[in-house]
Amino acid sequence: MNKSGSIKSRIRGLLVIFTMILSLLLVLLMLAYSWLVEDNIFNRMVLDETRYLEQHFQATGELASARYPFMTLYSGWSELPESVQLLHQQSPERVEFPLPNRGTIHTRSVQLGQQSWLLVANVSAYEVSRDYLPALLRWLAAMILLVCLVAIALSIYLSNWVVKPIEYLADKVASHDGKMPLKFTRPLKSREMSALGAVIETNVNRFQKALKRETDFTRDISHELRTPTTVLKMKLSTLSAGSKLSSPTLSQLKQSSQQIEQTIEVLLTLSRNESLATEKLSLLAQIEQSLITHPVLARADDYEVSVAVSAGFYVVTNANLLQLLLNNLLDNAVNHTSESVLSIQLTGSTLSVINPISSADKAVVSDALMQPGEKSQASRGMGQGLHLVQRICDRFGWQLSVQALDDFQIDIKFGD
């Protein structure tokens, strides 16, 4: 994987930079706070001494000396260094001033009678923050380094926690061969990654199914239509202008044409994404609709059809595919029956379509009849109908089976 511009390096870099900036800001804030506390202690000491001098003068009328050795009472600003006088003129409210010898003084005016005095505290010898600053900076630098190391370790953990699931999803999709549905077996720790994995899994499998439907459709169009098309070509090649068709030939042409039409309709429906749309349908209503619209059963007065299906049985499926399945089952029964008798019955969740067949046909009944092109020797069909029924059952997970005991019976089990 290309590491340049990766999420992993971006997370690590941003977290370390943020930690360094935040640490430096906290250090500066701590130093500023320590200087502020120290200055305010000196200012309060000068204020307290000012009050003492004023109270002593009011009580005795005499000028007292400052109690602290580092404090001196001056008659005015003129007795202070010129640099201090210049700074006072620029900022009259200022109380802290640097001395030329790198010392510091704190000042405050004292009104004693009619005269104004200036109390000056030289705190140069008591500024501990300046003395301890070099050693403190070393400790602060060590703490910043330690915090940055922790941030680096945390960034590595977070970047792996974020990126590893993404790399796993990418590798899993890249190595997926398309033969089996995509399934992420490793648990994804975060809800967001789980949601992303579910979306990828759903869409990849959906596209895989769409590709498989397209591949199956291309293969089936070539395979399923070749036989009836060949029959049509052979029959048409034997016809000359004005010749009449024999009944067997006409019957074969009609069957081939009908088989092509039904096959195309089933395969096109199976290949469309709309075939995935399902709804809850009444099985009895769908069977009745197929019987009414069937070209043979709808017009045959001598055909005995019995239906024993509960009106309260419903199946969740695609309406078009269910109709195509029922139509193919009815066509298979009509084309291969030995008598004009048809029985449709529902036992539990298994639908059975039963019709009489000859003894010769019973001998060849097996599950191979669901394969394309398979049929009995006496059959007049193309051997495609049951294969298309099998394709529809596979789409919805239904179980299809055939048997020939007294009659030919096709069973479709709609789930458990």
Secondary structure, 3 states (H helix, E strand, C coil): CCCCCCHHHHHHHHHHHHHHHHHHHHHHHHHHHHHHHHHHHHHHHHHHHHHHHHHHHHHHCCCCCCCCCCEEEECCHHHCCHHHHHHHHHCCCCCEEECCCCCEEEEEEEEECCEEEEEEEECHHHCHHHHHHHHHHHHHHHHHHHHHHHHHHHHHHHHHHHHHHHHHHHHHHHHCCCCCCCCCCCCCCCHHHHHHHHHHHHHHHHHHHHHHHHHHHHHHHHHHCHHHHHHHHHHHHCCCCCCCCCHHHHHHHHHHHHHHHHHHHHHHHHHCHHHHCCEEEEHHHHHHHHHHHCCCCCCCCCCEEEEECCCCCEEEECHHHHHHHHHHHHHHHHHHCCCCEEEEEEECCEEEEEECCCHHHHCCCCHHHHCCCCCCCCCCCCCCHHHHHHHHHHHHCCEEEEEECCCEEEEEECCC
